[in-house]
Amino acid sequence: MKITYKIKDLCCAHCAAKIEEAIAKLDGIEKANVNFLSEKITVETELDRQALLVQIKDIAAKIEPECTVE
């Protein structure tokens, strides 16, 4: 299943790449993509959307505290 989240206020493509790398390492993630220009996170997974959102928000906050994920 493909899930897309909105990510706002990323400062640079480098931070997007770091967030993408960290998400890809989560158990149950088949593929992850963070697009800096479109401000979207797309993941392929069978995990619950809300449970995954909590994990992604935590990752994003550690790498780029100013950004928000919805």
PDB file of N, CA, C and O in Angstrom, chain B, residues numbered from 101:
ATOM      1  N   MET B 101       0.843  -1.162   0.000  1.00  0.00           N
ATOM      2  CA  MET B 101       0.000   0.000   0.000  1.00  0.00           C
ATOM      3  C   MET B 101       0.901   1.242   0.000  1.00  0.00           C
ATOM      4  O   MET B 101       1.920   1.287   0.690  1.00  0.00           O
ATOM      5  N   LYS B 102       0.509   2.226  -0.775  1.00  0.00           N
ATOM      6  CA  LYS B 102       1.263   3.478  -0.857  1.00  0.00           C
ATOM      7  C   LYS B 102       0.559   4.524   0.008  1.00  0.00           C
ATOM      8  O   LYS B 102      -0.648   4.738  -0.108  1.00  0.00           O
ATOM      9  N   ILE B 103       1.329   5.162   0.869  1.00  0.00           N
ATOM     10  CA  ILE B 103       0.806   6.199   1.760  1.00  0.00           C
ATOM     11  C   ILE B 103       1.595   7.478   1.508  1.00  0.00           C
ATOM     12  O   ILE B 103       2.817   7.443   1.366  1.00  0.00           O
ATOM     13  N   THR B 104       0.893   8.607   1.453  1.00  0.00           N
ATOM     14  CA  THR B 104       1.549   9.898   1.250  1.00  0.00           C
ATOM     15  C   THR B 104       1.218  10.823   2.410  1.00  0.00           C
ATOM     16  O   THR B 104       0.073  10.910   2.854  1.00  0.00           O
ATOM     17  N   TYR B 105       2.244  11.508   2.888  1.00  0.00           N
ATOM     18  CA  TYR B 105       2.110  12.507   3.947  1.00  0.00           C
ATOM     19  C   TYR B 105       2.632  13.837   3.414  1.00  0.00           C
ATOM     20  O   TYR B 105       3.456  13.864   2.500  1.00  0.00           O
ATOM     21  N   LYS B 106       2.161  14.917   3.976  1.00  0.00           N
ATOM     22  CA  LYS B 106       2.643  16.253   3.649  1.00  0.00           C
ATOM     23  C   LYS B 106       3.727  16.620   4.656  1.00  0.00           C
ATOM     24  O   LYS B 106       3.559  16.410   5.857  1.00  0.00           O
ATOM     25  N   ILE B 107       4.842  17.172   4.166  1.00  0.00           N
ATOM     26  CA  ILE B 107       5.903  17.645   5.060  1.00  0.00           C
ATOM     27  C   ILE B 107       6.166  19.109   4.736  1.00  0.00           C
ATOM     28  O   ILE B 107       6.473  19.455   3.595  1.00  0.00           O
ATOM     29  N   LYS B 108       6.045  19.959   5.739  1.00  0.00           N
ATOM     30  CA  LYS B 108       6.183  21.408   5.534  1.00  0.00           C
ATOM     31  C   LYS B 108       7.411  21.951   6.243  1.00  0.00           C
ATOM     32  O   LYS B 108       7.854  21.412   7.257  1.00  0.00           O
ATOM     33  N   ASP B 109       7.948  23.016   5.697  1.00  0.00           N
ATOM     34  CA  ASP B 109       9.044  23.783   6.294  1.00  0.00           C
ATOM     35  C   ASP B 109      10.373  23.028   6.364  1.00  0.00           C
ATOM     36  O   ASP B 109      11.155  23.230   7.293  1.00  0.00           O
ATOM     37  N   LEU B 110      10.625  22.164   5.390  1.00  0.00           N
ATOM     38  CA  LEU B 110      11.957  21.548   5.278  1.00  0.00           C
ATOM     39  C   LEU B 110      12.929  22.623   4.824  1.00  0.00           C
ATOM     40  O   LEU B 110      12.598  23.419   3.945  1.00  0.00           O
ATOM     41  N   CYS B 111      14.106  22.660   5.397  1.00  0.00           N
ATOM     42  CA  CYS B 111      15.043  23.724   5.057  1.00  0.00           C
ATOM     43  C   CYS B 111      15.851  23.434   3.793  1.00  0.00           C
ATOM     44  O   CYS B 111      16.259  24.364   3.099  1.00  0.00           O
ATOM     45  N   CYS B 112      16.087  22.154   3.484  1.00  0.00           N
ATOM     46  CA  CYS B 112      16.921  21.854   2.319  1.00  0.00           C
ATOM     47  C   CYS B 112      16.732  20.406   1.850  1.00  0.00           C
ATOM     48  O   CYS B 112      16.159  19.574   2.553  1.00  0.00           O
ATOM     49  N   ALA B 113      17.222  20.140   0.663  1.00  0.00           N
ATOM     50  CA  ALA B 113      17.130  18.795   0.092  1.00  0.00           C
ATOM     51  C   ALA B 113      17.979  17.804   0.884  1.00  0.00           C
ATOM     52  O   ALA B 113      17.654  16.618   0.936  1.00  0.00           O
ATOM     53  N   HIS B 114      19.047  18.271   1.494  1.00  0.00           N
ATOM     54  CA  HIS B 114      19.900  17.393   2.295  1.00  0.00           C
ATOM     55  C   HIS B 114      19.122  16.825   3.486  1.00  0.00           C
ATOM     56  O   HIS B 114      19.220  15.634   3.783  1.00  0.00           O
ATOM     57  N   CYS B 115      18.360  17.668   4.156  1.00  0.00           N
ATOM     58  CA  CYS B 115      17.534  17.199   5.277  1.00  0.00           C
ATOM     59  C   CYS B 115      16.476  16.220   4.783  1.00  0.00           C
ATOM     60  O   CYS B 115      16.188  15.227   5.451  1.00  0.00           O
ATOM     61  N   ALA B 116      15.900  16.493   3.621  1.00  0.00           N
ATOM     62  CA  ALA B 116      14.910  15.580   3.039  1.00  0.00           C
ATOM     63  C   ALA B 116      15.533  14.208   2.803  1.00  0.00           C
ATOM     64  O   ALA B 116      14.913  13.183   3.085  1.00  0.00           O
ATOM     65  N   ALA B 117      16.748  14.191   2.292  1.00  0.00           N
ATOM     66  CA  ALA B 117      17.445  12.919   2.034  1.00  0.00           C
ATOM     67  C   ALA B 117      17.727  12.172   3.340  1.00  0.00           C
ATOM     68  O   ALA B 117      17.602  10.949   3.396  1.00  0.00           O
ATOM     69  N   LYS B 118      18.106  12.905   4.385  1.00  0.00           N
ATOM     70  CA  LYS B 118      18.371  12.262   5.677  1.00  0.00           C
ATOM     71  C   LYS B 118      17.088  11.671   6.270  1.00  0.00           C
ATOM     72  O   LYS B 118      17.111  10.581   6.842  1.00  0.00           O
ATOM     73  N   ILE B 119      15.983  12.384   6.135  1.00  0.00           N
ATOM     74  CA  ILE B 119      14.701  11.882   6.631  1.00  0.00           C
ATOM     75  C   ILE B 119      14.289  10.648   5.833  1.00  0.00           C
ATOM     76  O   ILE B 119      13.835   9.657   6.406  1.00  0.00           O
ATOM     77  N   GLU B 120      14.445  10.708   4.525  1.00  0.00           N
ATOM     78  CA  GLU B 120      14.116   9.566   3.673  1.00  0.00           C
ATOM     79  C   GLU B 120      14.924   8.328   4.056  1.00  0.00           C
ATOM     80  O   GLU B 120      14.379   7.228   4.148  1.00  0.00           O
ATOM     81  N   GLU B 121      16.199   8.509   4.275  1.00  0.00           N
ATOM     82  CA  GLU B 121      17.072   7.391   4.670  1.00  0.00           C
ATOM     83  C   GLU B 121      16.622   6.767   5.992  1.00  0.00           C
ATOM     84  O   GLU B 121      16.595   5.544   6.128  1.00  0.00           O
ATOM     85  N   ALA B 122      16.271   7.607   6.960  1.00  0.00           N
ATOM     86  CA  ALA B 122      15.841   7.107   8.266  1.00  0.00           C
ATOM     87  C   ALA B 122      14.496   6.374   8.164  1.00  0.00           C
ATOM     88  O   ALA B 122      14.306   5.341   8.805  1.00  0.00           O
ATOM     89  N   ILE B 123      13.576   6.899   7.369  1.00  0.00           N
ATOM     90  CA  ILE B 123      12.276   6.243   7.191  1.00  0.00           C
ATOM     91  C   ILE B 123      12.468   4.889   6.521  1.00  0.00           C
ATOM     92  O   ILE B 123      11.837   3.909   6.915  1.00  0.00           O
ATOM     93  N   ALA B 124      13.324   4.828   5.524  1.00  0.00           N
ATOM     94  CA  ALA B 124      13.567   3.582   4.788  1.00  0.00           C
ATOM     95  C   ALA B 124      14.104   2.476   5.691  1.00  0.00           C
ATOM     96  O   ALA B 124      13.932   1.295   5.389  1.00  0.00           O
ATOM     97  N   LYS B 125      14.749   2.843   6.790  1.00  0.00           N
ATOM     98  CA  LYS B 125      15.309   1.857   7.716  1.00  0.00           C
ATOM     99  C   LYS B 125      14.286   1.295   8.704  1.00  0.00           C
ATOM    100  O   LYS B 125      14.578   0.330   9.411  1.00  0.00           O
ATOM    101  N   LEU B 126      13.102   1.883   8.758  1.00  0.00           N
ATOM    102  CA  LEU B 126      12.071   1.398   9.678  1.00  0.00           C
ATOM    103  C   LEU B 126      11.603   0.007   9.255  1.00  0.00           C
ATOM    104  O   LEU B 126      11.513  -0.296   8.065  1.00  0.00           O
ATOM    105  N   ASP B 127      11.309  -0.822  10.232  1.00  0.00           N
ATOM    106  CA  ASP B 127      10.750  -2.145   9.942  1.00  0.00           C
ATOM    107  C   ASP B 127       9.413  -1.996   9.231  1.00  0.00           C
ATOM    108  O   ASP B 127       8.581  -1.178   9.624  1.00  0.00           O
ATOM    109  N   GLY B 128       9.212  -2.781   8.194  1.00  0.00           N
ATOM    110  CA  GLY B 128       7.947  -2.782   7.481  1.00  0.00           C
ATOM    111  C   GLY B 128       7.861  -1.806   6.322  1.00  0.00           C
ATOM    112  O   GLY B 128       6.840  -1.747   5.638  1.00  0.00           O
ATOM    113  N   ILE B 129       8.918  -1.040   6.093  1.00  0.00           N
ATOM    114  CA  ILE B 129       8.920  -0.093   4.981  1.00  0.00           C
ATOM    115  C   ILE B 129       9.573  -0.755   3.773  1.00  0.00           C
ATOM    116  O   ILE B 129      10.727  -1.183   3.830  1.00  0.00           O
ATOM    117  N   GLU B 130       8.825  -0.832   2.689  1.00  0.00           N
ATOM    118  CA  GLU B 130       9.361  -1.408   1.459  1.00  0.00           C
ATOM    119  C   GLU B 130      10.122  -0.358   0.647  1.00  0.00           C
ATOM    120  O   GLU B 130      11.164  -0.648   0.058  1.00  0.00           O
ATOM    121  N   LYS B 131       9.591   0.858   0.624  1.00  0.00           N
ATOM    122  CA  LYS B 131      10.208   1.943  -0.135  1.00  0.00           C
ATOM    123  C   LYS B 131       9.784   3.263   0.486  1.00  0.00           C
ATOM    124  O   LYS B 131       8.649   3.411   0.940  1.00  0.00           O
ATOM    125  N   ALA B 132      10.708   4.226   0.502  1.00  0.00           N
ATOM    126  CA  ALA B 132      10.411   5.555   1.037  1.00  0.00           C
ATOM    127  C   ALA B 132      10.962   6.618   0.105  1.00  0.00           C
ATOM    128  O   ALA B 132      12.033   6.454  -0.480  1.00  0.00           O
ATOM    129  N   ASN B 133      10.216   7.715  -0.027  1.00  0.00           N
ATOM    130  CA  ASN B 133      10.672   8.839  -0.842  1.00  0.00           C
ATOM    131  C   ASN B 133      10.224  10.129  -0.174  1.00  0.00           C
ATOM    132  O   ASN B 133       9.051  10.290   0.163  1.00  0.00           O
ATOM    133  N   VAL B 134      11.173  11.054   0.016  1.00  0.00           N
ATOM    134  CA  VAL B 134      10.846  12.381   0.521  1.00  0.00           C
ATOM    135  C   VAL B 134      11.204  13.364  -0.578  1.00  0.00           C
ATOM    136  O   VAL B 134      12.367  13.485  -0.962  1.00  0.00           O
ATOM    137  N   ASN B 135      10.191  14.072  -1.087  1.00  0.00           N
ATOM    138  CA  ASN B 135      10.408  15.020  -2.178  1.00  0.00           C
ATOM    139  C   ASN B 135      10.403  16.429  -1.600  1.00  0.00           C
ATOM    140  O   ASN B 135       9.375  16.924  -1.138  1.00  0.00           O
ATOM    141  N   PHE B 136      11.570  17.062  -1.636  1.00  0.00           N
ATOM    142  CA  PHE B 136      11.737  18.401  -1.073  1.00  0.00           C
ATOM    143  C   PHE B 136      10.872  19.424  -1.805  1.00  0.00           C
ATOM    144  O   PHE B 136      10.242  20.266  -1.165  1.00  0.00           O
ATOM    145  N   LEU B 137      10.832  19.364  -3.124  1.00  0.00           N
ATOM    146  CA  LEU B 137      10.105  20.362  -3.904  1.00  0.00           C
ATOM    147  C   LEU B 137       8.587  20.255  -3.762  1.00  0.00           C
ATOM    148  O   LEU B 137       7.903  21.271  -3.635  1.00  0.00           O
ATOM    149  N   SER B 138       8.063  19.046  -3.782  1.00  0.00           N
ATOM    150  CA  SER B 138       6.610  18.881  -3.666  1.00  0.00           C
ATOM    151  C   SER B 138       6.148  18.795  -2.216  1.00  0.00           C
ATOM    152  O   SER B 138       4.948  18.779  -1.945  1.00  0.00           O
ATOM    153  N   GLU B 139       7.096  18.740  -1.286  1.00  0.00           N
ATOM    154  CA  GLU B 139       6.817  18.657   0.151  1.00  0.00           C
ATOM    155  C   GLU B 139       5.948  17.448   0.486  1.00  0.00           C
ATOM    156  O   GLU B 139       4.956  17.556   1.207  1.00  0.00           O
ATOM    157  N   LYS B 140       6.349  16.279  -0.062  1.00  0.00           N
ATOM    158  CA  LYS B 140       5.604  15.051   0.186  1.00  0.00           C
ATOM    159  C   LYS B 140       6.524  13.916   0.587  1.00  0.00           C
ATOM    160  O   LYS B 140       7.654  13.804   0.113  1.00  0.00           O
ATOM    161  N   ILE B 141       6.008  13.077   1.473  1.00  0.00           N
ATOM    162  CA  ILE B 141       6.661  11.824   1.851  1.00  0.00           C
ATOM    163  C   ILE B 141       5.761  10.712   1.330  1.00  0.00           C
ATOM    164  O   ILE B 141       4.568  10.677   1.633  1.00  0.00           O
ATOM    165  N   THR B 142       6.332   9.808   0.551  1.00  0.00           N
ATOM    166  CA  THR B 142       5.583   8.667   0.050  1.00  0.00           C
ATOM    167  C   THR B 142       6.278   7.401   0.515  1.00  0.00           C
ATOM    168  O   THR B 142       7.486   7.244   0.342  1.00  0.00           O
ATOM    169  N   VAL B 143       5.508   6.499   1.104  1.00  0.00           N
ATOM    170  CA  VAL B 143       6.063   5.228   1.563  1.00  0.00           C
ATOM    171  C   VAL B 143       5.215   4.078   1.042  1.00  0.00           C
ATOM    172  O   VAL B 143       4.001   4.200   0.878  1.00  0.00           O
ATOM    173  N   GLU B 144       5.881   2.965   0.787  1.00  0.00           N
ATOM    174  CA  GLU B 144       5.182   1.732   0.444  1.00  0.00           C
ATOM    175  C   GLU B 144       5.347   0.801   1.631  1.00  0.00           C
ATOM    176  O   GLU B 144       6.462   0.443   2.012  1.00  0.00           O
ATOM    177  N   THR B 145       4.199   0.410   2.218  1.00  0.00           N
ATOM    178  CA  THR B 145       4.213  -0.376   3.444  1.00  0.00           C
ATOM    179  C   THR B 145       2.857  -1.012   3.683  1.00  0.00           C
ATOM    180  O   THR B 145       1.866  -0.647   3.050  1.00  0.00           O
ATOM    181  N   GLU B 146       2.823  -1.950   4.585  1.00  0.00           N
ATOM    182  CA  GLU B 146       1.557  -2.531   5.044  1.00  0.00           C
ATOM    183  C   GLU B 146       1.273  -2.091   6.480  1.00  0.00           C
ATOM    184  O   GLU B 146       0.325  -2.578   7.097  1.00  0.00           O
ATOM    185  N   LEU B 147       2.081  -1.180   7.016  1.00  0.00           N
ATOM    186  CA  LEU B 147       1.897  -0.688   8.378  1.00  0.00           C
ATOM    187  C   LEU B 147       0.685   0.242   8.468  1.00  0.00           C
ATOM    188  O   LEU B 147       0.247   0.807   7.466  1.00  0.00           O
ATOM    189  N   ASP B 148       0.159   0.389   9.664  1.00  0.00           N
ATOM    190  CA  ASP B 148      -0.959   1.287   9.930  1.00  0.00           C
ATOM    191  C   ASP B 148      -0.536   2.734   9.683  1.00  0.00           C
ATOM    192  O   ASP B 148       0.523   3.165  10.140  1.00  0.00           O
ATOM    193  N   ARG B 149      -1.360   3.472   8.966  1.00  0.00           N
ATOM    194  CA  ARG B 149      -1.053   4.861   8.583  1.00  0.00           C
ATOM    195  C   ARG B 149      -0.765   5.748   9.794  1.00  0.00           C
ATOM    196  O   ARG B 149       0.210   6.500   9.790  1.00  0.00           O
ATOM    197  N   GLN B 150      -1.604   5.669  10.831  1.00  0.00           N
ATOM    198  CA  GLN B 150      -1.436   6.531  12.006  1.00  0.00           C
ATOM    199  C   GLN B 150      -0.208   6.157  12.829  1.00  0.00           C
ATOM    200  O   GLN B 150       0.510   7.037  13.303  1.00  0.00           O
ATOM    201  N   ALA B 151       0.035   4.870  13.000  1.00  0.00           N
ATOM    202  CA  ALA B 151       1.216   4.432  13.756  1.00  0.00           C
ATOM    203  C   ALA B 151       2.491   4.848  13.042  1.00  0.00           C
ATOM    204  O   ALA B 151       3.462   5.260  13.676  1.00  0.00           O
ATOM    205  N   LEU B 152       2.482   4.737  11.728  1.00  0.00           N
ATOM    206  CA  LEU B 152       3.649   5.139  10.942  1.00  0.00           C
ATOM    207  C   LEU B 152       3.854   6.646  11.012  1.00  0.00           C
ATOM    208  O   LEU B 152       4.990   7.116  11.075  1.00  0.00           O
ATOM    209  N   LEU B 153       2.769   7.403  11.003  1.00  0.00           N
ATOM    210  CA  LEU B 153       2.868   8.860  11.082  1.00  0.00           C
ATOM    211  C   LEU B 153       3.599   9.287  12.352  1.00  0.00           C
ATOM    212  O   LEU B 153       4.420  10.203  12.310  1.00  0.00           O
ATOM    213  N   VAL B 154       3.317   8.647  13.463  1.00  0.00           N
ATOM    214  CA  VAL B 154       3.987   8.969  14.729  1.00  0.00           C
ATOM    215  C   VAL B 154       5.496   8.754  14.587  1.00  0.00           C
ATOM    216  O   VAL B 154       6.284   9.591  15.026  1.00  0.00           O
ATOM    217  N   GLN B 155       5.895   7.650  13.985  1.00  0.00           N
ATOM    218  CA  GLN B 155       7.320   7.360  13.798  1.00  0.00           C
ATOM    219  C   GLN B 155       7.973   8.360  12.858  1.00  0.00           C
ATOM    220  O   GLN B 155       9.092   8.807  13.106  1.00  0.00           O
ATOM    221  N   ILE B 156       7.282   8.713  11.784  1.00  0.00           N
ATOM    222  CA  ILE B 156       7.839   9.665  10.811  1.00  0.00           C
ATOM    223  C   ILE B 156       7.967  11.053  11.440  1.00  0.00           C
ATOM    224  O   ILE B 156       8.966  11.738  11.218  1.00  0.00           O
ATOM    225  N   LYS B 157       6.980  11.472  12.211  1.00  0.00           N
ATOM    226  CA  LYS B 157       7.061  12.773  12.898  1.00  0.00           C
ATOM    227  C   LYS B 157       8.267  12.810  13.831  1.00  0.00           C
ATOM    228  O   LYS B 157       8.962  13.823  13.906  1.00  0.00           O
ATOM    229  N   ASP B 158       8.518  11.720  14.536  1.00  0.00           N
ATOM    230  CA  ASP B 158       9.657  11.642  15.447  1.00  0.00           C
ATOM    231  C   ASP B 158      10.976  11.772  14.679  1.00  0.00           C
ATOM    232  O   ASP B 158      11.870  12.513  15.088  1.00  0.00           O
ATOM    233  N   ILE B 159      11.089  11.051  13.572  1.00  0.00           N
ATOM    234  CA  ILE B 159      12.294  11.120  12.741  1.00  0.00           C
ATOM    235  C   ILE B 159      12.504  12.543  12.228  1.00  0.00           C
ATOM    236  O   ILE B 159      13.600  13.092  12.342  1.00  0.00           O
ATOM    237  N   ALA B 160      11.459  13.133  11.667  1.00  0.00           N
ATOM    238  CA  ALA B 160      11.557  14.480  11.102  1.00  0.00           C
ATOM    239  C   ALA B 160      11.948  15.504  12.164  1.00  0.00           C
ATOM    240  O   ALA B 160      12.769  16.384  11.904  1.00  0.00           O
ATOM    241  N   ALA B 161      11.369  15.395  13.352  1.00  0.00           N
ATOM    242  CA  ALA B 161      11.672  16.345  14.429  1.00  0.00           C
ATOM    243  C   ALA B 161      13.130  16.266  14.871  1.00  0.00           C
ATOM    244  O   ALA B 161      13.724  17.282  15.233  1.00  0.00           O
ATOM    245  N   LYS B 162      13.707  15.072  14.845  1.00  0.00           N
ATOM    246  CA  LYS B 162      15.112  14.925  15.234  1.00  0.00           C
ATOM    247  C   LYS B 162      16.053  15.501  14.188  1.00  0.00           C
ATOM    248  O   LYS B 162      17.106  16.041  14.529  1.00  0.00           O
ATOM    249  N   ILE B 163      15.685  15.393  12.925  1.00  0.00           N
ATOM    250  CA  ILE B 163      16.566  15.839  11.844  1.00  0.00           C
ATOM    251  C   ILE B 163      16.323  17.321  11.514  1.00  0.00           C
ATOM    252  O   ILE B 163      17.272  18.078  11.313  1.00  0.00           O
ATOM    253  N   GLU B 164      15.080  17.716  11.462  1.00  0.00           N
ATOM    254  CA  GLU B 164      14.716  19.087  11.107  1.00  0.00           C
ATOM    255  C   GLU B 164      13.575  19.550  12.013  1.00  0.00           C
ATOM    256  O   GLU B 164      12.404  19.433  11.650  1.00  0.00           O
ATOM    257  N   PRO B 165      13.921  20.080  13.205  1.00  0.00           N
ATOM    258  CA  PRO B 165      12.911  20.427  14.210  1.00  0.00           C
ATOM    259  C   PRO B 165      11.836  21.431  13.742  1.00  0.00           C
ATOM    260  O   PRO B 165      10.740  21.468  14.301  1.00  0.00           O
ATOM    261  N   GLU B 166      12.148  22.228  12.736  1.00  0.00           N
ATOM    262  CA  GLU B 166      11.200  23.235  12.280  1.00  0.00           C
ATOM    263  C   GLU B 166      10.101  22.668  11.375  1.00  0.00           C
ATOM    264  O   GLU B 166       9.085  23.330  11.162  1.00  0.00           O
ATOM    265  N   CYS B 167      10.281  21.479  10.849  1.00  0.00           N
ATOM    266  CA  CYS B 167       9.308  20.948   9.894  1.00  0.00           C
ATOM    267  C   CYS B 167       8.154  20.234  10.594  1.00  0.00           C
ATOM    268  O   CYS B 167       8.272  19.800  11.740  1.00  0.00           O
ATOM    269  N   THR B 168       7.038  20.125   9.874  1.00  0.00           N
ATOM    270  CA  THR B 168       5.873  19.406  10.377  1.00  0.00           C
ATOM    271  C   THR B 168       5.433  18.377   9.350  1.00  0.00           C
ATOM    272  O   THR B 168       5.580  18.575   8.144  1.00  0.00           O
ATOM    273  N   VAL B 169       4.892  17.279   9.849  1.00  0.00           N
ATOM    274  CA  VAL B 169       4.417  16.196   8.992  1.00  0.00           C
ATOM    275  C   VAL B 169       2.960  15.970   9.315  1.00  0.00           C
ATOM    276  O   VAL B 169       2.578  15.894  10.483  1.00  0.00           O
ATOM    277  N   GLU B 170       2.138  15.862   8.273  1.00  0.00           N
ATOM    278  CA  GLU B 170       0.707  15.618   8.471  1.00  0.00           C
ATOM    279  C   GLU B 170       0.241  14.539   7.532  1.00  0.00           C
ATOM    280  O   GLU B 170      -0.937  14.181   7.539  1.00  0.00           O
TER     281      GLU B 170
END
